[in-house]
């Protein structure tokens, strides 16, 4: 008998504030609900048919009488609200306390050591939007060759560099150096390479982003599947989030390429295995930029692709759609939001019922196991 499972993470597509949202400054965040209301209603017919309207109230998305997927909400238990904490929790590992954040920038001795290890000076050291910090420091970076270092409300050390000023291999090497040094007491969850191109006033980030995560501190679903000899495949940045442990992935330039790679796996001849996929455009391109129209268009594109994904499934396959955190484009914040996430489960053997409010993302990984 063939036995395959797939989890597709719609990065940042939360569905309402978590019970402890106030502790994170995210009261009122509801990525799907607020977006639909801001637009006066949305049209997502395939997700509606699946049962998305049963997951969270959305303007324009009805709670249909006979949904095609099992459905409900997952509540986060881990400390944090980023892709690392969310996707680790899906695979069974909980952060017990938030990793250190740097709302006032990084300590001077950390930056001095980073500069010594990489041979370049540092610009920025700001808590800012990536597009804003590149616009502010990009020209000076090109003149001096200094790194642009910045952070956000998450535990991230982000390094931006123009691809014509600093070769990608050197940027990735600098990220590895930063990853090696950013341990307790100056630990960060992720070091992120943020390459860009263009000219002053017209800078654009490229698809060559890389994430360098800390390793999970305990056994994950991916580790367990590897120990059991079950094949694992990834799409998007999932291998980066797990420091390459237990999975390798095909990185995608955008959601369209990611969906093509997911479809290729579903249509493949493998009889057994697990696919873990991350579609990042919702978060990276639209949530962080408060781009309501762009976020909706990405949802529409995913909705249009969903029937092909379902049609490609084999008899025993189970396909789960979920998210890892929120990123509400309607709020003043451009950061992640502490939200619950939707869960839709598809498969010819899946009964399309309400499966209850689950009190941890880990219920999903346990189900796959």
Phi, psi and omega per residue, in radians:
X1 nan 2.359 3.058
X2 -1.380 2.582 -3.128
X3 -2.564 1.841 -3.133
X4 -2.258 2.568 3.059
X5 -2.383 2.559 3.104
X6 -2.386 2.407 2.990
X7 -2.039 2.156 3.045
X8 -1.918 2.054 3.132
X9 -1.673 2.050 3.011
X10 -1.524 1.666 -2.930
X11 -1.030 2.071 3.078
X12 1.538 0.038 -3.043
X13 -1.605 1.271 3.126
X14 -1.369 2.999 -3.057
X15 -2.392 0.580 3.051
X16 2.301 2.614 -3.032
X17 -1.024 2.470 3.038
X18 -1.267 2.817 -3.133
X19 -0.976 -0.520 -3.120
X20 -1.838 0.477 -3.096
X21 -1.029 -0.544 -3.112
X22 -1.068 -0.596 -3.132
X23 -1.182 -0.320 -3.127
X24 -1.878 0.069 -3.129
X25 1.291 0.486 -3.009
X26 -2.111 0.434 3.086
X27 -1.053 2.296 3.135
X28 1.618 -0.171 3.113
X29 -1.214 2.332 3.100
X30 -2.795 1.552 -2.966
X31 -0.957 -0.936 -3.104
X32 -1.248 -0.811 -3.087
X33 -1.139 -0.837 -3.108
X34 -1.178 -0.662 3.113
X35 -1.076 -0.780 -3.104
X36 -1.134 -0.660 3.138
X37 -1.256 -0.640 3.122
X38 -1.084 -0.523 -3.124
X39 -1.615 -0.010 -3.101
X40 1.255 0.391 -3.136
X41 2.050 2.554 3.128
X42 -2.209 2.823 -3.138
X43 -2.138 1.804 3.139
X44 -2.300 1.261 -2.928
X45 -1.091 -0.629 -3.095
X46 -1.323 -0.684 3.049
X47 -1.201 -0.623 3.052
X48 -1.065 -0.822 3.138
X49 -1.060 -0.594 3.141
X50 -1.220 -0.499 3.138
X51 2.170 0.268 -3.108
X52 -1.049 -0.567 3.124
X53 -1.153 -0.295 3.058
X54 -1.482 -0.307 -3.093
X55 -1.399 -0.795 -3.105
X56 -2.704 2.499 3.086
X57 -1.101 2.226 3.117
X58 -2.381 2.311 3.090
X59 -1.124 2.124 3.119
X60 1.660 -0.157 3.137
X61 -2.021 1.930 -3.067
X62 -1.443 2.694 2.955
X63 -1.473 1.569 -3.005
X64 -1.160 2.621 -3.091
X65 -1.102 -0.619 -3.045
X66 -2.271 1.334 -3.137
X67 -1.107 2.761 -3.101
X68 -1.667 -0.137 -3.106
X69 -2.204 2.647 2.906
X70 -1.159 2.585 -2.927
X71 -2.655 2.592 2.978
X72 3.050 -2.927 -3.063
X73 -2.017 2.462 2.996
X74 -1.852 2.354 3.122
X75 -1.855 2.325 -3.115
X76 -1.356 2.498 3.082
X77 -1.978 -0.417 -3.103
X78 -1.235 2.711 2.967
X79 -1.343 2.347 3.128
X80 2.045 3.001 -3.115
X81 -2.676 0.814 3.112
X82 -2.250 -3.106 -3.082
X83 -1.141 -0.632 -3.133
X84 -1.116 -0.943 -3.109
X85 -1.117 -0.690 -3.114
X86 -1.175 -0.787 -3.085
X87 -1.400 -0.501 2.955
X88 -1.076 -0.754 -3.117
X89 -1.104 -0.683 3.072
X90 -0.953 -0.671 -3.077
X91 -1.616 0.174 2.955
X92 1.808 0.085 -3.111
X93 -1.988 2.202 -3.113
X94 -1.890 2.267 2.871
X95 -1.167 2.225 3.111
X96 -1.534 -0.399 3.045
X97 -2.553 2.610 -3.105
X98 -1.055 2.438 3.005
X99 -1.207 2.623 -3.044
X100 -1.003 2.363 2.999
X101 -1.946 2.931 -3.003
X102 -2.329 1.228 -3.070
X103 -1.122 -0.315 3.130
X104 -1.943 0.323 -3.101
X105 1.571 3.073 -3.053
X106 -1.577 2.626 3.120
X107 -1.023 2.592 -3.088
X108 -1.048 -0.639 -3.110
X109 -1.225 -0.515 3.071
X110 -1.160 -0.798 -3.134
X111 -1.183 -0.638 3.121
X112 -1.111 -0.735 3.130
X113 -1.196 -0.684 3.081
X114 -1.079 -0.753 3.122
X115 -1.124 -0.694 3.133
X116 -1.124 -0.731 -3.090
X117 -1.231 -0.535 -3.030
X118 -1.806 -0.241 3.104
X119 1.350 0.268 3.094
X120 -2.296 2.615 3.075
X121 -1.300 3.109 -3.079
X122 -2.211 2.371 3.001
X123 -1.973 2.743 2.974
X124 1.592 -1.591 -2.991
X125 0.883 0.840 -3.055
X126 -1.956 2.762 2.929
X127 -1.755 1.813 -2.932
X128 -2.787 2.884 2.963
X129 -1.129 2.452 -3.114
X130 -1.070 -0.725 -3.140
X131 -1.152 -0.644 -3.138
X132 -1.197 -0.730 -3.086
X133 -1.223 -0.586 3.079
X134 -1.204 -0.709 3.101
X135 -1.075 -0.654 -3.087
X136 -1.329 -0.717 -2.983
X137 -1.937 -0.073 -3.018
X138 -1.033 -0.776 -3.102
X139 -1.170 -0.735 3.108
X140 -1.126 -0.668 3.068
X141 -1.010 -0.771 -3.113
X142 -1.177 -0.558 3.134
X143 -1.319 -0.614 -3.002
X144 -1.828 -0.402 -3.048
X145 1.382 0.073 -3.134
X146 -1.272 2.570 3.065
X147 -1.168 2.593 2.903
X148 -1.735 2.012 -3.124
X149 -1.965 2.324 3.121
X150 -2.676 2.986 -3.134
X151 -2.462 -2.979 3.134
X152 -2.572 -2.826 3.073
X153 -1.246 -0.236 3.105
X154 -1.589 2.973 3.135
X155 -1.503 1.411 -3.076
X156 -2.403 2.502 3.012
X157 -2.012 1.802 -3.021
X158 -1.815 2.349 -3.083
X159 -2.130 2.011 3.132
X160 -1.829 2.465 3.101
X161 -2.702 2.477 3.097
X162 -1.275 2.336 -3.051
X163 -1.140 -0.395 3.108
X164 -1.572 -0.204 3.116
X165 -1.678 -0.707 3.139
X166 -2.260 2.106 3.113
X167 -1.019 2.588 -3.115
X168 -0.996 -0.707 -3.133
X169 -1.063 -0.643 3.110
X170 -1.212 -0.694 3.096
X171 -1.073 -0.809 3.127
X172 -1.109 -0.645 3.093
X173 -1.120 -0.678 3.092
X174 -1.130 -0.660 3.094
X175 -1.112 -0.691 3.102
X176 -1.139 -0.672 3.080
X177 -1.105 -0.767 3.112
X178 -1.109 -0.705 3.136
X179 -1.060 -0.701 -3.122
X180 -1.170 -0.546 -3.069
X181 -1.644 -0.340 -3.054
X182 -1.566 1.225 3.077
X183 -2.100 2.995 -3.107
X184 -0.885 2.377 0.156
X185 -1.551 0.089 3.141
X186 -1.956 0.708 -3.059
X187 -1.235 2.483 2.931
X188 -2.231 2.679 -3.133
X189 -1.193 -0.793 -3.092
X190 -2.442 2.488 2.860
X191 -1.809 2.288 -3.022
X192 -2.180 2.198 3.013
X193 -1.430 2.230 -3.094
X194 -2.195 1.284 3.124
X195 -1.246 2.633 3.111
X196 -2.520 2.923 3.127
X197 -2.379 3.128 3.062
X198 1.840 -2.930 -3.094
X199 -2.178 2.837 -3.121
X200 -0.881 2.298 -3.079
X201 1.522 -0.242 -3.115
X202 -2.378 0.586 3.113
X203 -1.257 2.530 3.081
X204 -2.427 2.363 3.043
X205 -1.283 2.625 -3.087
X206 -1.853 3.080 -3.123
X207 -1.442 0.159 -3.075
X208 -1.610 0.361 3.046
X209 -0.995 2.513 2.986
X210 -2.395 2.469 3.084
X211 -1.895 2.389 3.113
X212 -2.139 1.732 -3.012
X213 -1.631 2.775 2.889
X214 -1.190 2.745 3.123
X215 -1.345 2.514 3.037
X216 -1.010 2.445 -3.066
X217 -1.443 -0.026 -3.103
X218 -2.571 3.079 -3.118
X219 -1.189 2.267 3.116
X220 -1.800 2.965 3.002
X221 -0.942 -0.703 -3.120
X222 -1.110 -0.723 3.082
X223 -1.075 -0.781 -3.102
X224 -1.117 -0.713 3.112
X225 -1.152 -0.689 3.106
X226 -1.091 -0.767 3.140
X227 -1.118 -0.494 3.119
X228 -1.518 -0.012 3.114
X229 1.313 0.407 -3.127
X230 -1.643 2.225 -3.111
X231 -1.073 2.517 3.125
X232 -2.295 2.377 3.097
X233 -2.289 2.593 3.133
X234 -2.210 2.669 3.009
X235 -2.293 2.269 -3.115
X236 1.550 -2.705 -2.950
X237 -1.505 0.242 -3.027
X238 -1.069 -0.625 3.128
X239 -1.156 -0.638 3.090
X240 -1.087 -0.692 -3.087
X241 -1.174 -0.411 -3.140
X242 -1.899 0.335 3.131
X243 0.939 0.583 3.098
X244 1.275 0.177 -3.052
X245 -1.562 2.044 3.050
X246 1.494 -0.024 -3.113
X247 -2.808 2.565 2.922
X248 -2.087 2.739 -3.005
X249 -2.461 2.653 2.954
X250 -1.581 1.954 3.139
X251 -1.317 2.623 -3.010
X252 -2.129 2.474 3.103
X253 -1.244 -0.500 -3.121
X254 -2.838 -3.133 -3.122
X255 -1.083 -0.636 -3.116
X256 -1.064 -0.777 3.107
X257 -1.189 -0.671 3.089
X258 -1.057 -0.774 3.110
X259 -1.102 -0.675 3.096
X260 -1.095 -0.690 3.120
X261 -1.208 -0.656 3.061
X262 -1.093 -0.812 -3.128
X263 -1.075 -0.676 3.108
X264 -1.070 -0.725 3.115
X265 -1.149 -0.766 -3.124
X266 -1.106 -0.589 -3.134
X267 -1.483 -0.071 -3.087
X268 -1.238 3.020 -3.051
X269 -1.621 -0.069 -3.122
X270 -1.042 2.293 -3.099
X271 -1.542 -0.376 -3.120
X272 -2.412 2.667 3.039
X273 2.523 3.097 -3.065
X274 -2.297 2.344 3.050
X275 -1.990 2.261 3.072
X276 -2.115 2.018 -3.034
X277 -2.189 2.529 3.095
X278 -2.225 2.180 3.067
X279 -1.874 1.920 -2.857
X280 -1.666 -0.238 -2.996
X281 -1.042 -0.647 3.137
X282 -0.911 -0.807 -3.085
X283 -1.396 -0.987 -2.957
X284 -1.195 -0.760 -3.040
X285 -1.585 -0.529 -2.947
X286 -2.099 -0.766 3.121
X287 -1.115 -0.836 -3.106
X288 -1.200 -0.263 -3.132
X289 -1.908 0.160 -3.108
X290 0.887 0.727 -3.113
X291 -1.720 1.579 -3.084
X292 -1.121 -0.812 -3.100
X293 -1.110 -0.730 3.132
X294 -1.152 -0.703 3.114
X295 -1.057 -0.802 3.138
X296 -1.089 -0.733 3.137
X297 -1.081 -0.667 3.090
X298 -1.127 -0.678 3.072
X299 -1.127 -0.705 3.120
X300 -1.106 -0.707 3.131
X301 -1.146 -0.695 3.093
X302 -1.161 -0.754 3.125
X303 -1.000 -0.739 3.139
X304 -1.150 -0.525 -3.115
X305 -1.434 -0.336 -3.008
X306 -1.015 -0.766 -3.136
X307 -1.008 -0.657 3.111
X308 -1.162 -0.659 3.096
X309 -1.087 -0.796 -3.117
X310 -1.145 -0.718 -3.120
X311 -1.132 -0.476 -3.102
X312 -1.427 -0.127 -3.078
X313 -1.270 2.525 3.070
X314 -1.491 3.001 -2.993
X315 -0.946 -0.747 -3.049
X316 -1.713 0.043 -3.094
X317 -1.155 2.597 2.930
X318 -2.238 2.290 -3.117
X319 -2.118 2.186 -3.127
X320 -1.959 2.312 2.977
X321 -1.868 2.307 3.128
X322 -2.715 -2.902 3.076
X323 -2.507 3.119 -3.076
X324 -2.064 -0.269 3.137
X325 -3.105 -3.106 3.035
X326 -1.803 2.870 2.971
X327 -2.715 1.308 -2.994
X328 -1.186 1.978 -3.099
X329 -1.351 -0.052 -3.110
X330 -1.663 -0.167 -3.110
X331 -1.583 2.806 3.108
X332 -1.051 -0.545 -3.111
X333 -1.196 2.560 3.001
X334 -1.867 0.234 -3.096
X335 -1.755 3.029 3.052
X336 -1.056 2.778 3.122
X337 -2.157 2.518 3.111
X338 -1.378 1.635 -3.053
X339 -2.268 2.761 2.862
X340 -1.245 2.919 -3.121
X341 -2.281 2.687 3.125
X342 -1.353 2.766 2.998
X343 -2.432 2.143 3.015
X344 -2.188 2.307 -3.109
X345 -2.138 2.189 -3.094
X346 -2.009 2.626 3.040
X347 2.827 2.632 -3.117
X348 -1.159 -0.392 3.111
X349 -1.730 0.056 -3.087
X350 -1.584 2.231 3.038
X351 -1.412 2.189 -3.045
X352 -1.401 1.239 -3.069
X353 -2.040 2.857 2.967
X354 -1.284 2.185 -3.023
X355 -1.821 0.231 3.038
X356 1.532 2.740 3.086
X357 -1.312 2.026 -3.086
X358 -1.622 2.320 -2.968
X359 -1.565 0.179 2.992
X360 -2.772 2.549 3.018
X361 -1.044 -0.450 -3.047
X362 -1.096 -0.362 3.075
X363 -1.009 -0.551 3.134
X364 -1.200 -0.852 3.110
X365 -1.075 -0.663 3.124
X366 -1.130 -0.645 3.102
X367 -1.116 -0.774 3.096
X368 -1.072 -0.762 -3.140
X369 -1.053 nan nan
